[in-house]
Amino acid sequence: MTASHPHGMNILIRADASLEMGIGHVMRCLTLADGLRSAGGQIDFVCREHPGHFAEIIRSRGYAVHLLPMGRSEAGALAHSAWLGGNQADDAAAVADLARAKRPDWLIVDHYGLDITWERTLRPFAEKIMVVDDLADRNHDCDVLLDQNLGRSPQSYEHRVPEDTVILAGSAYALLRPEFARYRAEARARRRESSPATLLIALGGVDQGNLTGRTLAALARGGLPDDMEIVVVLGPTAPWREAVANQAAAMPMPTRVIEHSQDMARLMSEADAAIGAAGSTAWERCCLGLPTMMWILADNQRVVADALVAAGAAATIEMASNDRTIETELTAFLRDGARLAEMSRCAAALVDGRGVERVMNAMGVVDGIAA
């Protein structure tokens, strides 16, 4: 990669994590930030001080974090206005103060509670604006719009953005850390048509509703082989960590719990099947051809989940399912080696792990990879 800006770019990223919204927005922005930093970028994050805000993790990765105090959530026109922890005008004013000092080449915003109102306020203070979105449910004023979800096309944002906005749509742009591309060939080669020996359970960084516990309970009753190993990954802010650890210790098959793994690519590459969420980790699993039963944790994940099922890349299970249904569906999924092998093949065809390079290319930061 060669940086087009040898003196580095100033980049400001506005994204939040919380117990309610999870950590996916911040994690994918960190992935992009790492790529931009490797090309000489200077990056600052702006986050609101929600419970579970994740600022310590961002700082541990070497980035400055500017925390905004919690304010009164507005019952705004946006479906996710309540996620902002304040109102758009105050948020924009606070970020504008920072942007005046930083004069960012790029302002990147990844937040369902912000839209064109916020972006227009920040326009005078940033050279360019990039929006990261999944919903296509509100208007934006931006130079680049990224929606990494399967089945998205530029038409999804017709009349939502200015005509000259560059729209990066589809799973080719999925923001994955470079280790996923590195593990891809090895992970795909070891998938085989047999009963899985290792099952990975990773249901988001927070798992507020303790679906991990429900899943383990179903697997304990499901009559699966005693020698199947289960690996559970939880985030550092997950409220059920202790309960899950106790449950894991009582499982009939070997079950270990890992808190906030920094090595998800390796864990996914070593697993034969996964139970996960339909958030941004879905693209990591696809890159490694990891067949997955997905819980749909929120309505805004349904579009992604349905597209993955239609592509043959995953199966889904509903939050409203009763315990017997969960047990039956998980057991059937894990006993069907042929189905898992086909799912692995379909998943790997969707994501190659080079999305960050494509996005940086579109931003003019690096050259040399086609969409």
For each residue, the residues with C-beta under 8 A, 3 or more apart:
1: 38 39 357 360 366 368
2: 366 367 368
3: 6 8 39 40 365 366
4: 364 365 366 367
5: 8 9 39 40 105 365
6: 3 40
7: 40
8: 3 5 40 41 42
9: 5 36 40 41 42 104 105 106 365
10: 41 42 102 103 104 105 106
11: 33 36 41 42 43 44 104 105 106 107 108
12: 43 44 45 46 95 98 99 102 104 106 107 108 126
13: 29 32 33 43 44 45 46 108 109 110
14: 45 46 47 95 107 108 109 110 111 114
15: 25 26 29 45 46 47 108 109 110 111 132
16: 21 25 26 47 48 50 53 83 84 85 111
17: 21 22 23 25 26 27 47 50 52 53 54 205
18: 21 22 50 51 52 53 83 85
19: 50 51 52 206 208 237 239
20: 50 83 208
21: 16 17 18 24 25 50 83 112
22: 17 18 25 204 205 206 279 297
23: 17 26 27 52 54 204 205 206 235 237
24: 21 27 28 204 205 279 280 281
25: 15 16 17 21 22 28 29 110 111 132
26: 15 16 17 23 29 30 45 47 54 57 58
27: 17 23 24 30 31 205 280
28: 24 25 31 32 110 132 148 175 280
29: 13 15 25 26 32 33 45 108 110 132
30: 26 27 33 34 58 61 63
31: 27 28 34 35 175 176 177 356
32: 13 28 29 35 36 108 175 356 359 360
33: 11 13 29 30 36 37 41 43 45 61 63
34: 30 31 37 38 61 177 356
35: 31 32 38 39 178 356 357 359 360
36: 9 11 32 33 39 41 43 360 365
37: 33 34 40 41 42 43 62
38: 1 34 35
39: 1 3 5 35 36 360 365 366
40: 3 5 6 7 8 9 37
41: 8 9 10 11 33 36 37 365
42: 8 9 10 11 37
43: 11 12 13 33 36 37 63 64
44: 11 12 13 63 64 65 66 98 102
45: 12 13 14 15 26 29 33 55 58 63 64 65 66
46: 12 13 14 15 65 66 68 94 95 98
47: 14 15 16 17 26 50 53 54 55 58 65 66 67 68
48: 16 53 67 68 69 70 84 85 86 91
49: 53 55 67 68 69 70 85
50: 16 17 18 19 20 21 47 53 70 85
51: 18 19
52: 17 18 19 23 206 237
53: 16 17 18 47 48 49 50 67
54: 17 23 26 47 57 58 237
55: 45 47 49 58 59 65 67
56: 59 60
57: 26 54 60 61 236 260
58: 26 30 45 47 54 55 61 63 65
59: 55 56 62 63 64 65
60: 56 57
61: 30 33 34 57 58
62: 37 59
63: 30 33 43 44 45 58 59
64: 43 44 45 59
65: 44 45 46 47 55 58 59
66: 44 45 46 47 98
67: 47 48 49 53 55
68: 46 47 48 49 85 86 91 94
69: 48 49
70: 48 49 50 85 86
71: 85 86 87 90
72: 86 87
73: 81 82 83 84 85 86 87
74: 81 82 84 86 87 88
75: 81 82
76: 81 84 87 88 113
77: 81
78: 81 112 113 115 137 138
79: 112 135 137
80: 83 84 112 113 300
81: 73 74 75 76 77 78 84 113
82: 73 74 75 113
83: 16 18 20 21 73 80 111 112 113
84: 16 48 73 74 76 80 81 87 88 91 111 113 114
85: 16 18 48 49 50 68 70 71 73
86: 48 68 70 71 72 73 74 90 91
87: 71 72 73 74 76 84 90 91
88: 74 76 84 91 92 113 114 115 117 118
89: 92 93 117 121
90: 71 86 87 93 94
91: 48 68 84 86 87 88 94 95 114 118
92: 88 89 95 96 117 118 121 122
93: 89 90 96 97 121
94: 46 68 90 91 97 98
95: 12 14 46 91 92 98 99 107 118 122
96: 92 93 99 100 121 122 125
97: 93 94 100 101
98: 12 44 46 66 94 95 101 102
99: 12 95 96 102 103 104 107 122 125 126
100: 96 97 103 125
101: 97 98
102: 10 12 44 98 99
103: 10 99 100 125 126 127
104: 9 10 11 12 99 107 125 126 127
105: 5 9 10 11 126 127 128
106: 9 10 11 12 126 127 128 129 130 363
107: 11 12 14 95 99 104 122 125 126 128 129 130
108: 11 12 13 14 15 29 32 129 130 131 132
109: 13 14 15 114 118 119 129 130 131 132 142
110: 13 14 15 25 28 29 131 132 133
111: 14 15 16 25 83 84 114
112: 21 78 79 80 83 133 134 135 300
113: 76 78 80 81 82 83 84 88
114: 14 84 88 91 109 111 117 118 119
115: 78 88 118 119 138 139 140
116: 119 120 138 139 140 141
117: 88 89 92 114 120 121
118: 88 91 92 95 109 114 115 121 122
119: 109 114 115 116 122 123 129 131 140 141 142
120: 116 117 123 141
121: 89 92 93 96 117 118
122: 92 95 96 99 107 118 119 125 126 129
123: 119 120 126 129 141
124:
125: 96 99 100 103 104 107 122
126: 12 99 103 104 105 106 107 122 123 129
127: 103 104 105 106
128: 105 106 107 143 144 363
129: 106 107 108 109 119 122 123 126 141 142 143 144
130: 106 107 108 109 142 143 144 145 146 363
131: 108 109 110 119 140 142 144 145 146 161
132: 15 25 28 29 108 109 110 146 147 148
133: 110 112 136 140 145 146 147
134: 112 147 148 149 300 303 304
135: 79 112 138 300
136: 133 147 152 156 157 160
137: 78 79
138: 78 115 116 135 160
139: 115 116 160 161
140: 115 116 119 131 133 145 157 160 161 165
141: 116 119 120 123 129 161 162
142: 109 119 129 130 131 145 161 162 165
143: 128 129 130 165 166
144: 128 129 130 131 165 166 167 168 362 363
145: 130 131 133 140 142 157 161 165 166 167 168 169
146: 130 131 132 133 168 173 175 359
147: 132 133 134 136 152 156 157 167 168 169 170 173
148: 28 132 134 152 168 170 171 173 174 175 280 283 355
149: 134 152 169 170 171 303 304 307
150: 170 171 304 307 308 311 350
151: 170 303 307 310
152: 136 147 148 149 156 169 170
153: 156 169 170
154: 157 158 167 169
155: 158
156: 136 147 152 153 160 169
157: 136 140 145 147 154 160 161 165 167 169
158: 154 155
159:
160: 136 138 139 140 156 157
161: 131 139 140 141 142 145 157 165 167
162: 141 142 165
163:
164:
165: 140 142 143 144 145 157 161 162
166: 143 144 145 362
167: 144 145 147 154 157 161
168: 144 145 146 147 148 173 358 359 362 371
169: 145 147 149 152 153 154 156 157 173
170: 147 148 149 150 151 152 153 173
171: 148 149 150 174 283 286 350 351 355
172: 351 352 354 355 358 371
173: 146 147 148 168 169 170 355 358 359 371
174: 148 171 280 283 286 287 351 355
175: 28 31 32 146 148 280 283 355 356 359
176: 31 180 181 283 284 287 351 353 355 356
177: 31 34 180 265 356
178: 35 181 182 353 356
179: 182 183 263 265 266
180: 176 177 183 184 265 268 284 287 288 353
181: 176 178 184 287 352 353 354
182: 178 179 265
183: 179 180 186 187 265 266 268 269 288
184: 180 181 187 188 287 288 289 348 352 353
185: 188 189
186: 183 189 190 269
187: 183 184 190 191 268 269 288 289 290
188: 184 185 191 288 289 344 348
189: 185 186
190: 186 187 269
191: 187 188 272 289 291 340 341 344
192: 272 337 341
193: 337 338 340 341
194: 337
195: 225 228 334 335 337
196: 199 228 271 272 273 334 337 340
197: 227 228 229 272
198: 228 229 230 231 270 271 272 273
199: 196 219 228 229 230 231 271 272 273 274 275 334
200: 231 233 267 268 271 273 274 275 276 290
201: 212 215 216 230 231 232 233 274 275 276
202: 232 233 264 267 274 275 276 277 281
203: 207 211 212 215 275 276 277 295 297
204: 22 23 24 207 235 277 279 281 297
205: 17 22 23 24 27 234 235 236 237 238 260
206: 19 22 23 52 235 237 238 239
207: 203 204 210 211 212 234 235 238 240
208: 19 20 239
209: 297 319
210: 207 213 214 239 240 243 244
211: 203 207 214 215 295 297 319
212: 201 203 207 215 216 232 234 240 244
213: 210 216 217 240 243 244 247
214: 210 211 217 218 323 326
215: 201 203 211 212 218 219 275 295 326 330
216: 201 212 213 219 220 230 232 244 247 248 251 255
217: 213 214 220 221 247 323
218: 214 215 221 222 323 326 327 330 331
219: 199 215 216 222 224 230 251 253 327 330 331
220: 216 217 250 251 252
221: 217 218 327
222: 218 219 327 330 331 334
223: 331
224: 219 228 253 331 334 335
225: 195 228 253
226: 252 253
227: 197 253 254
228: 195 196 197 198 199 224 225 253 334
229: 197 198 199 253 254 255 256
230: 198 199 201 216 219 248 251 253 254 255 256
231: 198 199 200 201 255 256 258 267 271
232: 201 202 212 216 244 248 255 256 257 258
233: 200 201 202 257 258 259 260 261 264 267
234: 205 207 212 238 240 241 244 257 258 259 260
235: 23 204 205 206 207 238 259 260
236: 57 205 259 260
237: 19 23 52 54 205 206
238: 205 206 207 234 235 241 244 259
239: 19 206 208 210
240: 207 210 212 213 234 243 244
241: 234 238 244 245 257 259
242: 245 246
243: 210 213 240 246 247
244: 210 212 213 216 232 234 238 240 241 247 248 257
245: 241 242 248 249 257
246: 242 243 249 250
247: 213 216 217 243 244 250 251
248: 216 230 232 244 245 251 255 256 257
249: 245 246 255
250: 220 246 247
251: 216 219 220 230 247 248 254 255
252: 220 226
253: 219 224 225 226 227 228 229 230
254: 227 229 230 251
255: 216 229 230 231 232 248 249 251
256: 229 230 231 232 248
257: 232 233 234 241 244 245 248
258: 231 232 233 234 261 267
259: 233 234 235 236 238 241
260: 57 205 233 234 235 236
261: 233 258 264 267
262:
263: 179 266 267
264: 202 233 261 267 268 281 284
265: 177 179 180 182 183 268 269 284 288
266: 179 183 263 269 270
267: 200 202 231 233 258 261 263 264 270 271
268: 180 183 187 200 264 265 271 274 284 285 288 290
269: 183 186 187 190 265 266 288 290
270: 198 266 267
271: 196 198 199 200 231 267 268 274 290
272: 191 192 196 197 198 199 291 340
273: 196 198 199 200 290 291 292 293 333 334 340
274: 199 200 201 202 268 271 285 290 291 292 293
275: 199 200 201 202 203 215 292 293 294 295 330
276: 200 201 202 203 281 282 285 292 293 294 295
277: 202 203 204 281 282 294 295 296 297 301
278: 282 294 295 296 297 301 302 304 305 308 314 316
279: 22 24 204 282 297 301 304
280: 24 27 28 148 174 175 283 284
281: 24 202 204 264 276 277 284 285
282: 276 277 278 279 285 286 292 294 304 305 308 314
283: 148 171 174 175 176 280 286 287 350 351 355
284: 176 180 264 265 268 280 281 287 288
285: 268 274 276 281 282 288 290 292 314 347
286: 171 174 282 283 289 290 308 313 347 348 350 351
287: 174 176 180 181 184 283 284 348 351 352 353
288: 180 183 184 187 188 265 268 269 284 285 348
289: 184 187 188 191 286 344 345 347 348
290: 187 200 268 269 271 273 274 285 286 344 347
291: 191 272 273 274 314 339 340 341 343 344 347
292: 273 274 275 276 282 285 313 314 315 343 347
293: 273 274 275 276 314 315 316 317 329 330 333
294: 275 276 277 278 282 305 308 314 315 316 317
295: 203 211 215 275 276 277 278 316 317 319
296: 277 278 301 302 305 316 317 318 319
297: 22 203 204 209 211 277 278 279 301 319
298: 301
299: 302
300: 80 112 134 135 303
301: 277 278 279 296 297 298 304 305
302: 278 296 299 305 306
303: 134 149 151 300 306 307
304: 134 149 150 278 279 282 301 307 308
305: 278 282 294 296 301 302 308 309 314 316
306: 302 303 309 310 316
307: 149 150 151 303 304 310 311
308: 150 278 282 286 294 304 305 311 313 314 347 350
309: 305 306 312 313 314 315 316
310: 151 306 307
311: 150 307 308 346 347 349 350
312: 309 342 343 346
313: 286 292 308 309 343 346 347 349 350
314: 278 282 285 291 292 293 294 305 308 309 343 347
315: 292 293 294 309 329 333 343
316: 278 293 294 295 296 305 306 309
317: 293 294 295 296 321 325 326 329 330
318: 296 321
319: 209 211 295 296 297
320:
321: 317 318 325 326 329
322: 325 326
323: 214 217 218 326 327
324: 327 328
325: 317 321 322 328 329
326: 214 215 218 317 321 322 323 329 330
327: 218 219 221 222 323 324 330 331
328: 324 325 331 332
329: 293 315 317 321 325 326 332 333
330: 215 218 219 222 275 293 317 326 327 333 334
331: 218 219 222 223 224 327 328 334 335
332: 328 329 335 336
333: 273 293 315 329 330 336 339 340
334: 195 196 199 222 224 228 273 330 331 340
335: 195 224 331 332
336: 332 333 339 340
337: 192 193 194 195 196 340 341
338: 193 341 342
339: 291 333 336 342 343
340: 191 193 196 272 273 291 333 334 336 337 343 344
341: 191 192 193 291 337 338 344 345
342: 312 338 339 345 346
343: 291 292 312 313 314 315 339 340 346 347
344: 188 191 289 290 291 340 341 347 348
345: 289 341 342 348 349
346: 311 312 313 342 343 349 350
347: 285 286 289 290 291 292 308 311 313 314 343 344 350 351
348: 184 188 286 287 288 289 344 345 351
349: 311 313 345 346
350: 150 171 283 286 308 311 313 346 347
351: 171 172 174 176 283 286 287 347 348 355
352: 172 181 184 287
353: 176 178 180 181 184 287
354: 172 181 357 358 369
355: 148 171 172 173 174 175 176 283 351 358 359
356: 31 32 34 35 175 176 177 178 359 360
357: 1 35 354 360 361 366 369
358: 168 172 173 354 355 361 362 369 371
359: 32 35 146 168 173 175 355 356 362 363
360: 1 32 35 36 39 356 357 363 365 366
361: 357 358 364 365 366 367 368 369 371
362: 144 166 168 358 359 371
363: 106 128 130 144 359 360
364: 4 361
365: 3 4 5 9 36 39 41 360 361
366: 1 2 3 4 39 357 360 361 369
367: 2 4 361
368: 1 2 361
369: 354 357 358 361 366
370:
371: 168 172 173 358 361 362
